């Protein structure tokens, strides 16, 4: 399945729009990661524990979005976007969405 963040796919025509597809996951902070992040904030640098957490959250949200597109019979998703929001203190949602289409 082709997944792009553009409205079109070069070299392909959109034959049919199947609709909005989405995937999300809500992740909570890990106490151990919070301690390590707090220490890292003192000296600077990448917070690798949080980077890994967000990478996994994105992967899961994309997998769920792809599953929905597959159920609709699409072979591509265009105009893909990601958003995040705080659900509660210490937990955030990562949301992926796009338009499921059939291309040639």
Secondary structure, DSSP 8 states (H G I E B T S, - for coil): -EE-SSSS-TT--EEEEEEEEEEEEEEE--HHHHHHHHHHHHH-S--HHHHHHHHHHHHHHHHHHHHHHHHTT-SEEEEEEEEEEEEETTEEEEEEEEEEEEE-
